[in-house]
């Protein structure tokens, strides 16, 4: 596990001691079990952060299953939900539930 950022000064100059973390910059100490988890940031193909409820568009054609169906580039998915795993986006496209990788979409601003 990488060292967390200091909750007091947000710098990453943190020392790992046996039972607690200590910031080498400001001296703040906190127990290891209370270490804050870093919020996961999901970014689209252009590096724009995504959030629940965003609208995205496909940046390339994607084959579904055995390749009989294809989702065309530019197809939009509204009201996405972010999830853990390899396919970070859960959405519905044309009424069908889909799971997409964020690298194949771009955020659409309405």
PDB file as gemmi writes it, atoms N, CA and C in Angstrom:
CRYST1    1.000    1.000    1.000  90.00  90.00  90.00 P 1                      
ATOM      1  N   UNK A   1       0.843  -1.177   0.000  1.00  0.00           N  
ATOM      2  CA  UNK A   1       0.000   0.000   0.000  1.00  0.00           C  
ATOM      3  C   UNK A   1       0.888   1.241   0.000  1.00  0.00           C  
ATOM      4  N   UNK A   2       0.682   2.162  -0.914  1.00  0.00           N  
ATOM      5  CA  UNK A   2       1.488   3.383  -0.919  1.00  0.00           C  
ATOM      6  C   UNK A   2       1.127   4.274   0.268  1.00  0.00           C  
ATOM      7  N   UNK A   3       2.055   5.143   0.636  1.00  0.00           N  
ATOM      8  CA  UNK A   3       1.799   6.049   1.745  1.00  0.00           C  
ATOM      9  C   UNK A   3       0.694   7.032   1.374  1.00  0.00           C  
ATOM     10  N   UNK A   4      -0.234   7.286   2.294  1.00  0.00           N  
ATOM     11  CA  UNK A   4      -1.307   8.242   2.013  1.00  0.00           C  
ATOM     12  C   UNK A   4      -0.815   9.675   2.154  1.00  0.00           C  
ATOM     13  N   UNK A   5      -1.584  10.618   1.648  1.00  0.00           N  
ATOM     14  CA  UNK A   5      -1.273  12.033   1.839  1.00  0.00           C  
ATOM     15  C   UNK A   5      -1.664  12.424   3.260  1.00  0.00           C  
ATOM     16  N   UNK A   6      -0.996  13.401   3.803  1.00  0.00           N  
ATOM     17  CA  UNK A   6      -1.283  13.881   5.154  1.00  0.00           C  
ATOM     18  C   UNK A   6      -2.667  14.524   5.185  1.00  0.00           C  
ATOM     19  N   UNK A   7      -3.540  14.138   6.130  1.00  0.00           N  
ATOM     20  CA  UNK A   7      -4.864  14.753   6.206  1.00  0.00           C  
ATOM     21  C   UNK A   7      -4.821  16.203   6.682  1.00  0.00           C  
ATOM     22  N   UNK A   8      -3.734  16.634   7.302  1.00  0.00           N  
ATOM     23  CA  UNK A   8      -3.638  18.007   7.803  1.00  0.00           C  
ATOM     24  C   UNK A   8      -3.134  18.964   6.724  1.00  0.00           C  
ATOM     25  N   UNK A   9      -2.057  18.604   6.031  1.00  0.00           N  
ATOM     26  CA  UNK A   9      -1.457  19.536   5.057  1.00  0.00           C  
ATOM     27  C   UNK A   9      -1.561  19.041   3.613  1.00  0.00           C  
ATOM     28  N   UNK A  10      -2.056  17.830   3.394  1.00  0.00           N  
ATOM     29  CA  UNK A  10      -2.264  17.173   2.090  1.00  0.00           C  
ATOM     30  C   UNK A  10      -0.979  16.911   1.309  1.00  0.00           C  
ATOM     31  N   UNK A  11       0.178  17.040   1.931  1.00  0.00           N  
ATOM     32  CA  UNK A  11       1.431  16.711   1.257  1.00  0.00           C  
ATOM     33  C   UNK A  11       1.687  15.214   1.379  1.00  0.00           C  
ATOM     34  N   UNK A  12       2.494  14.674   0.494  1.00  0.00           N  
ATOM     35  CA  UNK A  12       2.728  13.232   0.468  1.00  0.00           C  
ATOM     36  C   UNK A  12       4.072  12.832   1.077  1.00  0.00           C  
ATOM     37  N   UNK A  13       4.677  13.706   1.849  1.00  0.00           N  
ATOM     38  CA  UNK A  13       5.941  13.424   2.523  1.00  0.00           C  
ATOM     39  C   UNK A  13       5.632  12.758   3.864  1.00  0.00           C  
ATOM     40  N   UNK A  14       5.187  11.500   3.800  1.00  0.00           N  
ATOM     41  CA  UNK A  14       4.672  10.795   4.974  1.00  0.00           C  
ATOM     42  C   UNK A  14       5.594   9.634   5.325  1.00  0.00           C  
ATOM     43  N   UNK A  15       5.876   9.496   6.619  1.00  0.00           N  
ATOM     44  CA  UNK A  15       6.697   8.403   7.122  1.00  0.00           C  
ATOM     45  C   UNK A  15       5.796   7.292   7.645  1.00  0.00           C  
ATOM     46  N   UNK A  16       6.144   6.047   7.329  1.00  0.00           N  
ATOM     47  CA  UNK A  16       5.396   4.895   7.810  1.00  0.00           C  
ATOM     48  C   UNK A  16       6.088   4.334   9.044  1.00  0.00           C  
ATOM     49  N   UNK A  17       5.443   4.473  10.197  1.00  0.00           N  
ATOM     50  CA  UNK A  17       5.945   3.914  11.444  1.00  0.00           C  
ATOM     51  C   UNK A  17       5.130   2.664  11.753  1.00  0.00           C  
ATOM     52  N   UNK A  18       5.578   1.801  12.682  1.00  0.00           N  
ATOM     53  CA  UNK A  18       4.891   0.524  12.901  1.00  0.00           C  
ATOM     54  C   UNK A  18       3.385   0.639  13.172  1.00  0.00           C  
ATOM     55  N   UNK A  19       2.956   1.616  13.969  1.00  0.00           N  
ATOM     56  CA  UNK A  19       1.541   1.680  14.325  1.00  0.00           C  
ATOM     57  C   UNK A  19       0.833   2.948  13.856  1.00  0.00           C  
ATOM     58  N   UNK A  20       1.576   3.864  13.233  1.00  0.00           N  
ATOM     59  CA  UNK A  20       0.933   5.104  12.792  1.00  0.00           C  
ATOM     60  C   UNK A  20       1.709   5.748  11.641  1.00  0.00           C  
ATOM     61  N   UNK A  21       1.088   6.741  11.011  1.00  0.00           N  
ATOM     62  CA  UNK A  21       1.716   7.539   9.967  1.00  0.00           C  
ATOM     63  C   UNK A  21       2.145   8.871  10.587  1.00  0.00           C  
ATOM     64  N   UNK A  22       3.239   9.447  10.056  1.00  0.00           N  
ATOM     65  CA  UNK A  22       3.688  10.754  10.529  1.00  0.00           C  
ATOM     66  C   UNK A  22       4.117  11.588   9.323  1.00  0.00           C  
ATOM     67  N   UNK A  23       3.590  12.806   9.258  1.00  0.00           N  
ATOM     68  CA  UNK A  23       3.950  13.726   8.178  1.00  0.00           C  
ATOM     69  C   UNK A  23       5.298  14.355   8.500  1.00  0.00           C  
ATOM     70  N   UNK A  24       6.261  14.203   7.592  1.00  0.00           N  
ATOM     71  CA  UNK A  24       7.592  14.773   7.811  1.00  0.00           C  
ATOM     72  C   UNK A  24       7.581  16.291   7.634  1.00  0.00           C  
ATOM     73  N   UNK A  25       6.565  16.833   6.989  1.00  0.00           N  
ATOM     74  CA  UNK A  25       6.492  18.271   6.750  1.00  0.00           C  
ATOM     75  C   UNK A  25       5.875  19.014   7.922  1.00  0.00           C  
ATOM     76  N   UNK A  26       4.664  18.599   8.338  1.00  0.00           N  
ATOM     77  CA  UNK A  26       3.963  19.351   9.393  1.00  0.00           C  
ATOM     78  C   UNK A  26       3.984  18.648  10.747  1.00  0.00           C  
ATOM     79  N   UNK A  27       4.403  17.378  10.801  1.00  0.00           N  
ATOM     80  CA  UNK A  27       4.490  16.665  12.065  1.00  0.00           C  
ATOM     81  C   UNK A  27       3.199  16.008  12.519  1.00  0.00           C  
ATOM     82  N   UNK A  28       2.132  16.105  11.744  1.00  0.00           N  
ATOM     83  CA  UNK A  28       0.847  15.492  12.106  1.00  0.00           C  
ATOM     84  C   UNK A  28       1.003  13.971  12.161  1.00  0.00           C  
ATOM     85  N   UNK A  29       0.400  13.347  13.171  1.00  0.00           N  
ATOM     86  CA  UNK A  29       0.428  11.893  13.324  1.00  0.00           C  
ATOM     87  C   UNK A  29      -0.991  11.362  13.345  1.00  0.00           C  
ATOM     88  N   UNK A  30      -1.221  10.175  12.751  1.00  0.00           N  
ATOM     89  CA  UNK A  30      -2.533   9.542  12.790  1.00  0.00           C  
ATOM     90  C   UNK A  30      -2.355   8.032  12.678  1.00  0.00           C  
ATOM     91  N   UNK A  31      -3.270   7.256  13.299  1.00  0.00           N  
ATOM     92  CA  UNK A  31      -3.134   5.791  13.293  1.00  0.00           C  
ATOM     93  C   UNK A  31      -3.307   5.215  11.894  1.00  0.00           C  
ATOM     94  N   UNK A  32      -2.676   4.092  11.638  1.00  0.00           N  
ATOM     95  CA  UNK A  32      -2.728   3.473  10.311  1.00  0.00           C  
ATOM     96  C   UNK A  32      -4.127   2.996   9.939  1.00  0.00           C  
ATOM     97  N   UNK A  33      -4.892   2.499  10.889  1.00  0.00           N  
ATOM     98  CA  UNK A  33      -6.233   2.007  10.543  1.00  0.00           C  
ATOM     99  C   UNK A  33      -7.179   3.135  10.147  1.00  0.00           C  
ATOM    100  N   UNK A  34      -6.857   4.377  10.488  1.00  0.00           N  
ATOM    101  CA  UNK A  34      -7.693   5.511  10.130  1.00  0.00           C  
ATOM    102  C   UNK A  34      -7.186   6.214   8.879  1.00  0.00           C  
ATOM    103  N   UNK A  35      -6.304   5.565   8.129  1.00  0.00           N  
ATOM    104  CA  UNK A  35      -5.747   6.201   6.935  1.00  0.00           C  
ATOM    105  C   UNK A  35      -6.865   6.441   5.924  1.00  0.00           C  
ATOM    106  N   UNK A  36      -6.991   7.657   5.418  1.00  0.00           N  
ATOM    107  CA  UNK A  36      -8.043   7.945   4.446  1.00  0.00           C  
ATOM    108  C   UNK A  36      -7.771   7.233   3.126  1.00  0.00           C  
ATOM    109  N   UNK A  37      -8.837   6.694   2.530  1.00  0.00           N  
ATOM    110  CA  UNK A  37      -8.699   6.041   1.241  1.00  0.00           C  
ATOM    111  C   UNK A  37      -8.787   7.096   0.150  1.00  0.00           C  
ATOM    112  N   UNK A  38      -7.948   6.954  -0.820  1.00  0.00           N  
ATOM    113  CA  UNK A  38      -7.961   7.909  -1.929  1.00  0.00           C  
ATOM    114  C   UNK A  38      -9.204   7.678  -2.773  1.00  0.00           C  
ATOM    115  N   UNK A  39      -9.869   8.748  -3.119  1.00  0.00           N  
ATOM    116  CA  UNK A  39     -11.050   8.640  -3.960  1.00  0.00           C  
ATOM    117  C   UNK A  39     -10.611   8.263  -5.367  1.00  0.00           C  
ATOM    118  N   UNK A  40     -11.301   7.314  -5.941  1.00  0.00           N  
ATOM    119  CA  UNK A  40     -10.980   6.857  -7.282  1.00  0.00           C  
ATOM    120  C   UNK A  40     -11.480   7.861  -8.298  1.00  0.00           C  
ATOM    121  N   UNK A  41     -10.640   8.229  -9.226  1.00  0.00           N  
ATOM    122  CA  UNK A  41     -11.011   9.178 -10.266  1.00  0.00           C  
ATOM    123  C   UNK A  41     -11.032   8.428 -11.590  1.00  0.00           C  
ATOM    124  N   UNK A  42     -12.182   8.448 -12.258  1.00  0.00           N  
ATOM    125  CA  UNK A  42     -12.330   7.822 -13.566  1.00  0.00           C  
ATOM    126  C   UNK A  42     -12.271   8.926 -14.606  1.00  0.00           C  
ATOM    127  N   UNK A  43     -11.377   8.771 -15.597  1.00  0.00           N  
ATOM    128  CA  UNK A  43     -11.206   9.791 -16.628  1.00  0.00           C  
ATOM    129  C   UNK A  43     -11.556   9.213 -17.993  1.00  0.00           C  
ATOM    130  N   UNK A  44     -12.126  10.075 -18.854  1.00  0.00           N  
ATOM    131  CA  UNK A  44     -12.495   9.654 -20.199  1.00  0.00           C  
ATOM    132  C   UNK A  44     -11.261   9.614 -21.109  1.00  0.00           C  
ATOM    133  N   UNK A  45     -11.472   9.404 -22.405  1.00  0.00           N  
ATOM    134  CA  UNK A  45     -10.372   9.291 -23.363  1.00  0.00           C  
ATOM    135  C   UNK A  45      -9.559  10.576 -23.461  1.00  0.00           C  
ATOM    136  N   UNK A  46     -10.150  11.717 -23.140  1.00  0.00           N  
ATOM    137  CA  UNK A  46      -9.458  12.994 -23.204  1.00  0.00           C  
ATOM    138  C   UNK A  46      -8.854  13.409 -21.864  1.00  0.00           C  
ATOM    139  N   UNK A  47      -9.020  12.605 -20.830  1.00  0.00           N  
ATOM    140  CA  UNK A  47      -8.485  12.926 -19.516  1.00  0.00           C  
ATOM    141  C   UNK A  47      -9.427  13.744 -18.650  1.00  0.00           C  
ATOM    142  N   UNK A  48     -10.669  13.914 -19.069  1.00  0.00           N  
ATOM    143  CA  UNK A  48     -11.655  14.663 -18.301  1.00  0.00           C  
ATOM    144  C   UNK A  48     -12.258  13.753 -17.232  1.00  0.00           C  
ATOM    145  N   UNK A  49     -12.300  14.166 -15.966  1.00  0.00           N  
ATOM    146  CA  UNK A  49     -12.898  13.331 -14.919  1.00  0.00           C  
ATOM    147  C   UNK A  49     -14.395  13.131 -15.161  1.00  0.00           C  
ATOM    148  N   UNK A  50     -14.863  11.917 -14.901  1.00  0.00           N  
ATOM    149  CA  UNK A  50     -16.278  11.579 -15.053  1.00  0.00           C  
ATOM    150  C   UNK A  50     -16.920  11.436 -13.682  1.00  0.00           C  
ATOM    151  N   UNK A  51     -18.236  11.665 -13.628  1.00  0.00           N  
ATOM    152  CA  UNK A  51     -19.003  11.527 -12.387  1.00  0.00           C  
ATOM    153  C   UNK A  51     -20.322  10.848 -12.702  1.00  0.00           C  
ATOM    154  N   UNK A  52     -20.967  10.298 -11.665  1.00  0.00           N  
ATOM    155  CA  UNK A  52     -22.292   9.706 -11.839  1.00  0.00           C  
ATOM    156  C   UNK A  52     -23.244  10.742 -12.430  1.00  0.00           C  
ATOM    157  N   UNK A  53     -24.061  10.322 -13.400  1.00  0.00           N  
ATOM    158  CA  UNK A  53     -25.041  11.208 -14.000  1.00  0.00           C  
ATOM    159  C   UNK A  53     -24.559  11.934 -15.239  1.00  0.00           C  
ATOM    160  N   UNK A  54     -23.279  11.813 -15.593  1.00  0.00           N  
ATOM    161  CA  UNK A  54     -22.756  12.473 -16.791  1.00  0.00           C  
ATOM    162  C   UNK A  54     -23.306  11.820 -18.056  1.00  0.00           C  
ATOM    163  N   UNK A  55     -23.178  12.538 -19.160  1.00  0.00           N  
ATOM    164  CA  UNK A  55     -23.496  12.008 -20.483  1.00  0.00           C  
ATOM    165  C   UNK A  55     -22.182  11.839 -21.219  1.00  0.00           C  
ATOM    166  N   UNK A  56     -22.016  10.665 -21.847  1.00  0.00           N  
ATOM    167  CA  UNK A  56     -20.791  10.383 -22.590  1.00  0.00           C  
ATOM    168  C   UNK A  56     -21.139   9.925 -23.998  1.00  0.00           C  
ATOM    169  N   UNK A  57     -20.166  10.037 -24.904  1.00  0.00           N  
ATOM    170  CA  UNK A  57     -20.315   9.559 -26.278  1.00  0.00           C  
ATOM    171  C   UNK A  57     -19.139   8.642 -26.596  1.00  0.00           C  
ATOM    172  N   UNK A  58     -19.388   7.619 -27.386  1.00  0.00           N  
ATOM    173  CA  UNK A  58     -18.326   6.702 -27.785  1.00  0.00           C  
ATOM    174  C   UNK A  58     -17.372   7.408 -28.739  1.00  0.00           C  
ATOM    175  N   UNK A  59     -16.081   7.138 -28.613  1.00  0.00           N  
ATOM    176  CA  UNK A  59     -15.087   7.761 -29.483  1.00  0.00           C  
ATOM    177  C   UNK A  59     -14.688   6.847 -30.642  1.00  0.00           C  
ATOM    178  N   UNK A  60     -15.104   5.589 -30.619  1.00  0.00           N  
ATOM    179  CA  UNK A  60     -14.815   4.659 -31.709  1.00  0.00           C  
ATOM    180  C   UNK A  60     -15.900   3.605 -31.770  1.00  0.00           C  
ATOM    181  N   UNK A  61     -16.001   2.919 -32.892  1.00  0.00           N  
ATOM    182  CA  UNK A  61     -16.963   1.837 -33.034  1.00  0.00           C  
ATOM    183  C   UNK A  61     -16.559   0.689 -32.111  1.00  0.00           C  
ATOM    184  N   UNK A  62     -17.553   0.116 -31.425  1.00  0.00           N  
ATOM    185  CA  UNK A  62     -17.300  -1.007 -30.521  1.00  0.00           C  
ATOM    186  C   UNK A  62     -18.155  -2.195 -30.938  1.00  0.00           C  
ATOM    187  N   UNK A  63     -17.523  -3.361 -31.077  1.00  0.00           N  
ATOM    188  CA  UNK A  63     -18.245  -4.585 -31.400  1.00  0.00           C  
ATOM    189  C   UNK A  63     -18.836  -5.162 -30.125  1.00  0.00           C  
ATOM    190  N   UNK A  64     -20.031  -5.696 -30.221  1.00  0.00           N  
ATOM    191  CA  UNK A  64     -20.678  -6.347 -29.083  1.00  0.00           C  
ATOM    192  C   UNK A  64     -20.633  -7.851 -29.284  1.00  0.00           C  
ATOM    193  N   UNK A  65     -20.263  -8.561 -28.242  1.00  0.00           N  
ATOM    194  CA  UNK A  65     -20.266 -10.018 -28.280  1.00  0.00           C  
ATOM    195  C   UNK A  65     -19.414 -10.579 -29.395  1.00  0.00           C  
ATOM    196  N   UNK A  66     -20.045 -11.353 -30.284  1.00  0.00           N  
ATOM    197  CA  UNK A  66     -19.311 -12.022 -31.358  1.00  0.00           C  
ATOM    198  C   UNK A  66     -19.067 -11.112 -32.550  1.00  0.00           C  
ATOM    199  N   UNK A  67     -19.492  -9.858 -32.473  1.00  0.00           N  
ATOM    200  CA  UNK A  67     -19.244  -8.930 -33.560  1.00  0.00           C  
ATOM    201  C   UNK A  67     -20.435  -8.736 -34.474  1.00  0.00           C  
ATOM    202  N   UNK A  68     -21.570  -9.365 -34.160  1.00  0.00           N  
ATOM    203  CA  UNK A  68     -22.756  -9.219 -34.999  1.00  0.00           C  
ATOM    204  C   UNK A  68     -23.345  -7.817 -34.872  1.00  0.00           C  
ATOM    205  N   UNK A  69     -23.230  -7.220 -33.697  1.00  0.00           N  
ATOM    206  CA  UNK A  69     -23.733  -5.865 -33.477  1.00  0.00           C  
ATOM    207  C   UNK A  69     -22.559  -4.926 -33.243  1.00  0.00           C  
ATOM    208  N   UNK A  70     -22.725  -3.676 -33.676  1.00  0.00           N  
ATOM    209  CA  UNK A  70     -21.685  -2.674 -33.503  1.00  0.00           C  
ATOM    210  C   UNK A  70     -22.317  -1.403 -32.965  1.00  0.00           C  
ATOM    211  N   UNK A  71     -21.697  -0.847 -31.931  1.00  0.00           N  
ATOM    212  CA  UNK A  71     -22.095   0.477 -31.441  1.00  0.00           C  
ATOM    213  C   UNK A  71     -21.226   1.489 -32.175  1.00  0.00           C  
ATOM    214  N   UNK A  72     -21.853   2.417 -32.864  1.00  0.00           N  
ATOM    215  CA  UNK A  72     -21.126   3.392 -33.679  1.00  0.00           C  
ATOM    216  C   UNK A  72     -20.520   4.501 -32.827  1.00  0.00           C  
ATOM    217  N   UNK A  73     -19.411   5.051 -33.292  1.00  0.00           N  
ATOM    218  CA  UNK A  73     -18.789   6.199 -32.642  1.00  0.00           C  
ATOM    219  C   UNK A  73     -19.788   7.341 -32.633  1.00  0.00           C  
ATOM    220  N   UNK A  74     -19.845   8.067 -31.531  1.00  0.00           N  
ATOM    221  CA  UNK A  74     -20.790   9.167 -31.390  1.00  0.00           C  
ATOM    222  C   UNK A  74     -22.067   8.787 -30.675  1.00  0.00           C  
ATOM    223  N   UNK A  75     -22.312   7.481 -30.478  1.00  0.00           N  
ATOM    224  CA  UNK A  75     -23.490   7.037 -29.745  1.00  0.00           C  
ATOM    225  C   UNK A  75     -23.393   7.539 -28.316  1.00  0.00           C  
ATOM    226  N   UNK A  76     -24.481   8.139 -27.821  1.00  0.00           N  
ATOM    227  CA  UNK A  76     -24.469   8.732 -26.482  1.00  0.00           C  
ATOM    228  C   UNK A  76     -25.085   7.805 -25.447  1.00  0.00           C  
ATOM    229  N   UNK A  77     -24.556   7.900 -24.239  1.00  0.00           N  
ATOM    230  CA  UNK A  77     -25.118   7.207 -23.070  1.00  0.00           C  
ATOM    231  C   UNK A  77     -25.347   8.285 -22.014  1.00  0.00           C  
ATOM    232  N   UNK A  78     -26.589   8.432 -21.582  1.00  0.00           N  
ATOM    233  CA  UNK A  78     -26.931   9.449 -20.590  1.00  0.00           C  
ATOM    234  C   UNK A  78     -27.001   8.817 -19.205  1.00  0.00           C  
ATOM    235  N   UNK A  79     -26.804   9.654 -18.193  1.00  0.00           N  
ATOM    236  CA  UNK A  79     -26.968   9.251 -16.797  1.00  0.00           C  
ATOM    237  C   UNK A  79     -26.139   8.009 -16.450  1.00  0.00           C  
ATOM    238  N   UNK A  80     -24.829   8.088 -16.697  1.00  0.00           N  
ATOM    239  CA  UNK A  80     -23.949   6.954 -16.415  1.00  0.00           C  
ATOM    240  C   UNK A  80     -23.763   6.768 -14.915  1.00  0.00           C  
ATOM    241  N   UNK A  81     -23.334   5.562 -14.533  1.00  0.00           N  
ATOM    242  CA  UNK A  81     -22.987   5.259 -13.147  1.00  0.00           C  
ATOM    243  C   UNK A  81     -21.570   4.698 -13.150  1.00  0.00           C  
ATOM    244  N   UNK A  82     -20.741   5.180 -12.247  1.00  0.00           N  
ATOM    245  CA  UNK A  82     -19.373   4.681 -12.135  1.00  0.00           C  
ATOM    246  C   UNK A  82     -19.362   3.483 -11.202  1.00  0.00           C  
ATOM    247  N   UNK A  83     -18.555   2.496 -11.551  1.00  0.00           N  
ATOM    248  CA  UNK A  83     -18.488   1.272 -10.758  1.00  0.00           C  
ATOM    249  C   UNK A  83     -17.049   0.791 -10.709  1.00  0.00           C  
ATOM    250  N   UNK A  84     -16.762  -0.118  -9.782  1.00  0.00           N  
ATOM    251  CA  UNK A  84     -15.431  -0.693  -9.669  1.00  0.00           C  
ATOM    252  C   UNK A  84     -15.269  -1.783 -10.713  1.00  0.00           C  
ATOM    253  N   UNK A  85     -14.042  -2.048 -11.070  1.00  0.00           N  
ATOM    254  CA  UNK A  85     -13.769  -3.125 -12.009  1.00  0.00           C  
ATOM    255  C   UNK A  85     -13.118  -2.626 -13.283  1.00  0.00           C  
ATOM    256  N   UNK A  86     -12.943  -3.537 -14.221  1.00  0.00           N  
ATOM    257  CA  UNK A  86     -12.283  -3.235 -15.482  1.00  0.00           C  
ATOM    258  C   UNK A  86     -13.119  -2.310 -16.361  1.00  0.00           C  
ATOM    259  N   UNK A  87     -14.420  -2.511 -16.370  1.00  0.00           N  
ATOM    260  CA  UNK A  87     -15.347  -1.661 -17.116  1.00  0.00           C  
ATOM    261  C   UNK A  87     -15.972  -0.691 -16.113  1.00  0.00           C  
ATOM    262  N   UNK A  88     -15.460   0.548 -16.103  1.00  0.00           N  
ATOM    263  CA  UNK A  88     -15.777   1.504 -15.045  1.00  0.00           C  
ATOM    264  C   UNK A  88     -17.149   2.162 -15.173  1.00  0.00           C  
ATOM    265  N   UNK A  89     -17.791   2.065 -16.332  1.00  0.00           N  
ATOM    266  CA  UNK A  89     -19.040   2.784 -16.575  1.00  0.00           C  
ATOM    267  C   UNK A  89     -20.181   1.799 -16.795  1.00  0.00           C  
ATOM    268  N   UNK A  90     -21.256   1.984 -16.039  1.00  0.00           N  
ATOM    269  CA  UNK A  90     -22.492   1.226 -16.248  1.00  0.00           C  
ATOM    270  C   UNK A  90     -23.512   2.211 -16.818  1.00  0.00           C  
ATOM    271  N   UNK A  91     -24.184   1.804 -17.899  1.00  0.00           N  
ATOM    272  CA  UNK A  91     -25.140   2.702 -18.551  1.00  0.00           C  
ATOM    273  C   UNK A  91     -26.126   1.884 -19.377  1.00  0.00           C  
ATOM    274  N   UNK A  92     -27.049   2.590 -20.013  1.00  0.00           N  
ATOM    275  CA  UNK A  92     -27.953   1.967 -20.969  1.00  0.00           C  
ATOM    276  C   UNK A  92     -27.778   2.679 -22.303  1.00  0.00           C  
ATOM    277  N   UNK A  93     -27.610   1.885 -23.348  1.00  0.00           N  
ATOM    278  CA  UNK A  93     -27.526   2.413 -24.702  1.00  0.00           C  
ATOM    279  C   UNK A  93     -28.633   1.744 -25.503  1.00  0.00           C  
ATOM    280  N   UNK A  94     -29.514   2.572 -26.054  1.00  0.00           N  
ATOM    281  CA  UNK A  94     -30.667   2.090 -26.821  1.00  0.00           C  
ATOM    282  C   UNK A  94     -31.477   1.084 -26.014  1.00  0.00           C  
ATOM    283  N   UNK A  95     -31.609   1.324 -24.710  1.00  0.00           N  
ATOM    284  CA  UNK A  95     -32.422   0.493 -23.838  1.00  0.00           C  
ATOM    285  C   UNK A  95     -31.743  -0.749 -23.302  1.00  0.00           C  
ATOM    286  N   UNK A  96     -30.542  -1.051 -23.751  1.00  0.00           N  
ATOM    287  CA  UNK A  96     -29.821  -2.242 -23.299  1.00  0.00           C  
ATOM    288  C   UNK A  96     -28.747  -1.857 -22.289  1.00  0.00           C  
ATOM    289  N   UNK A  97     -28.655  -2.575 -21.167  1.00  0.00           N  
ATOM    290  CA  UNK A  97     -27.611  -2.270 -20.189  1.00  0.00           C  
ATOM    291  C   UNK A  97     -26.229  -2.610 -20.747  1.00  0.00           C  
ATOM    292  N   UNK A  98     -25.281  -1.731 -20.510  1.00  0.00           N  
ATOM    293  CA  UNK A  98     -23.910  -1.906 -21.004  1.00  0.00           C  
ATOM    294  C   UNK A  98     -22.925  -1.598 -19.890  1.00  0.00           C  
ATOM    295  N   UNK A  99     -21.743  -2.159 -20.008  1.00  0.00           N  
ATOM    296  CA  UNK A  99     -20.603  -1.794 -19.170  1.00  0.00           C  
ATOM    297  C   UNK A  99     -19.496  -1.395 -20.133  1.00  0.00           C  
ATOM    298  N   UNK A 100     -18.969  -0.189 -19.959  1.00  0.00           N  
ATOM    299  CA  UNK A 100     -17.973   0.355 -20.881  1.00  0.00           C  
ATOM    300  C   UNK A 100     -16.684   0.699 -20.150  1.00  0.00           C  
ATOM    301  N   UNK A 101     -15.600   0.673 -20.897  1.00  0.00           N  
ATOM    302  CA  UNK A 101     -14.326   1.166 -20.380  1.00  0.00           C  
ATOM    303  C   UNK A 101     -14.282   2.664 -20.640  1.00  0.00           C  
ATOM    304  N   UNK A 102     -13.759   3.402 -19.691  1.00  0.00           N  
ATOM    305  CA  UNK A 102     -13.721   4.861 -19.798  1.00  0.00           C  
ATOM    306  C   UNK A 102     -12.834   5.336 -20.942  1.00  0.00           C  
ATOM    307  N   UNK A 103     -11.874   4.532 -21.366  1.00  0.00           N  
ATOM    308  CA  UNK A 103     -10.976   4.956 -22.438  1.00  0.00           C  
ATOM    309  C   UNK A 103     -11.668   4.997 -23.798  1.00  0.00           C  
ATOM    310  N   UNK A 104     -12.886   4.481 -23.903  1.00  0.00           N  
ATOM    311  CA  UNK A 104     -13.611   4.489 -25.170  1.00  0.00           C  
ATOM    312  C   UNK A 104     -14.715   5.538 -25.230  1.00  0.00           C  
ATOM    313  N   UNK A 105     -14.786   6.423 -24.243  1.00  0.00           N  
ATOM    314  CA  UNK A 105     -15.835   7.444 -24.224  1.00  0.00           C  
ATOM    315  C   UNK A 105     -15.231   8.831 -23.980  1.00  0.00           C  
ATOM    316  N   UNK A 106     -16.004   9.844 -24.345  1.00  0.00           N  
ATOM    317  CA  UNK A 106     -15.642  11.219 -23.993  1.00  0.00           C  
ATOM    318  C   UNK A 106     -16.862  11.875 -23.384  1.00  0.00           C  
ATOM    319  N   UNK A 107     -16.620  12.752 -22.430  1.00  0.00           N  
ATOM    320  CA  UNK A 107     -17.699  13.455 -21.731  1.00  0.00           C  
ATOM    321  C   UNK A 107     -18.347  14.452 -22.690  1.00  0.00           C  
ATOM    322  N   UNK A 108     -19.674  14.500 -22.674  1.00  0.00           N  
ATOM    323  CA  UNK A 108     -20.427  15.414 -23.516  1.00  0.00           C  
ATOM    324  C   UNK A 108     -21.020  16.480 -22.613  1.00  0.00           C  
ATOM    325  N   UNK A 109     -20.803  17.749 -22.957  1.00  0.00           N  
ATOM    326  CA  UNK A 109     -21.404  18.832 -22.207  1.00  0.00           C  
ATOM    327  C   UNK A 109     -22.624  19.300 -22.980  1.00  0.00           C  
ATOM    328  N   UNK A 110     -23.739  19.331 -22.287  1.00  0.00           N  
ATOM    329  CA  UNK A 110     -24.994  19.723 -22.941  1.00  0.00           C  
ATOM    330  C   UNK A 110     -25.198  21.209 -22.905  1.00  0.00           C  
TER     331      UNK A 110                                                      
END                                                                             
